[in-house]
Amino acid sequence: MKKLLVALFILTHLVTFSQNEQPKNQKVGLVLSGGGAKGLAHIGVLKVIDSLGIKVDYVAGTSMGAIIGSMYASGYSGKEIDSIFNSVDFDKIINDELPREAKTFYERDNSEKYAITLPFDKFKLSLPSALSRGQNMLSLLSKLTLHVSHIERFEELPIPFFCIGTDIETGEAVILDHGSLPLAITASGAFPSLFQPVNIEGRLLIDGGVVNNYPIELLKAKGMDVIIGVDVQDDLATREELKSAPDILLQINNYRTINAMKKKSKLTDIYIKPNIEGYTVVSFDEGRHIIDNGEVATIKKINQLKQLKQEQVSPRENRPPIKPVDSITINAINIHGNEKYSRAFVLGKFKFRPGDKIKFKTFLDGVNNLAATNNFENVTYSFHATGKGNEYNVDFNLKESPKKTFLKFGVHYDDLYKSAALVNVTRKQLFFGNDVASIDFIFGDNIRYNFEYYIDKGFYWSLGIRSRFNRFKDETPSASVFPDNNTSGVNKLDMKLSDFTNQFYLQTLFRKDFSLTLGAEHKKLKVSTETILSNSNDKETVFENSDYLSLFGGLKFDTYDNKYFPNKGFYFNGDFHLYLYSSDYSNSFSEFSIAKATMGYSHSFSSKFTANLTAKGGFRIGEDENPYLNFTLGGYGNNFINNFEPFYGYDFLSITGDSYVNSILTLDYELFKKHHINIAANIANVEDDIFSTGEWLSAPEYTGYALGYAFETFLGPIELKYTWSPEIKENHFFFNLGFWF
């Protein structure tokens, strides 16, 4: 009996010893802090973790840590995330730069001449709530996470995940662990003043880094044994580094997070602190260096990581590469929050309907079309998989903008209109739910104004009213512009031109970039000079001072991706005016017509090098001998009125005729980001009845060349051009600053 008890004791001891010797299955949690662009270092960390085969059991993150962590949790590898972020244009993400093609012609005109737009309500000027609505961010994340859109609870992702947001009203931390994954991580990364708050389940959320930038305690509570933590937060700056008010404000904001990290870093088993010195939250152009720094910092912890790998019992599953979703079927579209704008209006902007099978790009294009109207502060959405392949129900949550009145500003200088400051007042829903009224006041060397009222009915006939006043003064060759006037041997005249034009028109869209316009026009045109006087009592000699009535039609097709520096697309703009009446200041009026057209094509040979070919032409039909609406070529510029056209190598208003043909080839190279070097050549034939005589097919009579530099700024392009013409052996410099208006 005694021997039996001894044997049982020894056996029990051996079994217990054997069980104690078995390695424990270490559950590994990964926590990624926020830090804007500095958070790209997380990608470098993930690449090293993947290379070691370490299995991560839970991921938590805040802000950029939430964005990158969610992608890792949804199945992407570190290398795949690196490849994705390498192709992202962060300027477009941050600035919410919607594609030009998403905007109607009216919206394009408005977005391409104002430098600053501010809400103006009840005679109070205010600042926008954020630089960006986060529309492009949500679109990018929705596309990248579409393959897990059927998952409502984030703990059911390939790697369980949660992130942190901040309730902007209460200052409370909000754990985001269910619902729409792209919406949750958009909220967690909604950096104050940079991105607008995001509404989730009735709570208005901003960047989680405001209250918990490193949620390690919450991750430990998930039962994690070992925590790998990546901290990309700034250290406190020295007095020498605090050189500006923003530096001091950032330092104050960092007090809490840096003090909190003293405790949190001690709770981290493998604490990785990449070198992010010298980088800011928007240093995305330094992304490659930041990612590399993440790898370097992780390699310094390689021994700890290898030891962790040896302690893991459960092997890491091999995850297949994620195939991007190309096409989706929209089974149902649920729209919430639209009060003044009907469901038909919203669907009309989307260009897709329930039951449609569409490219995912087509879906994003539709969302951009709606966002580009600026009628909504937020256009958010979430996908709900139906379990039938790539079929989804989509919930849209819209927040209509309460701001209806805006003040817009711009500045400009060119060699014709000289200096100008622009102040615009825009009012939406003035009389109807889909109308807009806009008036520009332009102050400077030549006072001008532009007014437009437009009722937008999309693909139905829309109605518009325009009124404008333009004037400028420039030297003009007297013989070419005023051949029938006695100029007493004067070669050049200081010509003054004023133009007051009013239009009523109807417009319809065949598609968002193809429009037909029909209308009626009144024009008051005055041309005069002080260079020669009829008698000693006159202050000026007037060559033209007539009112004109006309009917007009226009056809426009525009797929250029950029008005000023197009990289791709086609352009066509045709115009026909039938002049039926004139008050006939010179007693020479008879009914006449003017037709003209511009065609252009842009093609990029690389990300830097683009060619643009443009052809223009126009002619006059009728016996009227009044030359003041003829075609006039010379100088450089945009937004010229009537039939003035730019032409390199010649000064403004140098070449005239009642018909012309003109071709321009421009080669543009983006030397650095937003810095352009370009060369151009143009040829033209200009004279009276050029199409009747066949001279338009002859060798070009006029040629000119240009070498230019341009820099894109928030005010608009800054351009300097040197031009030269071999016929007249003259060169001219042209300078432009700001958007053209």
KALINNOR-V195109 format. One record per run of one state. SS is the DSSP state (@ for helix, = for strand, . for the rest). FROM is the first residue (numbers start at 1). TO is the last residue. Records with the same first field share a line. If there is no record, write none. Layout:
SS->FROM-TO ; FROM-TO
This chain:
.->1-1 ; 22-27 ; 33-35 ; 53-57 ; 63-63 ; 74-77 ; 87-89 ; 96-99 ; 103-104 ; 112-115 ; 122-123 ; 126-131 ; 133-134 ; 145-145 ; 149-152 ; 157-159 ; 168-172 ; 177-177 ; 179-180 ; 189-194 ; 196-197 ; 201-202 ; 211-215 ; 221-225 ; 231-244 ; 268-269 ; 273-283 ; 300-301 ; 312-326 ; 337-342 ; 351-356 ; 372-375 ; 386-390 ; 401-404 ; 415-417 ; 429-434 ; 445-447 ; 456-461 ; 482-491 ; 512-513 ; 530-540 ; 559-568 ; 583-591 ; 605-608 ; 623-630 ; 634-634 ; 636-643 ; 646-646 ; 648-654 ; 658-658 ; 673-674 ; 688-689 ; 694-694 ; 698-701 ; 714-715 ; 726-729 ; 738-741
@->2-21 ; 36-52 ; 64-73 ; 78-86 ; 90-95 ; 100-102 ; 105-111 ; 135-144 ; 146-148 ; 154-156 ; 181-188 ; 208-210 ; 216-220 ; 245-267 ; 284-299 ; 302-311 ; 343-350 ; 360-371 ; 478-481 ; 690-693 ; 695-697
=->28-32 ; 58-62 ; 116-121 ; 124-125 ; 132-132 ; 153-153 ; 160-167 ; 173-176 ; 178-178 ; 195-195 ; 198-200 ; 203-207 ; 226-230 ; 270-272 ; 327-336 ; 357-359 ; 376-385 ; 391-400 ; 405-414 ; 418-428 ; 435-444 ; 448-455 ; 462-477 ; 492-511 ; 514-529 ; 541-558 ; 569-582 ; 592-604 ; 609-622 ; 631-633 ; 635-635 ; 644-645 ; 647-647 ; 655-657 ; 659-672 ; 675-687 ; 702-713 ; 716-725 ; 730-737
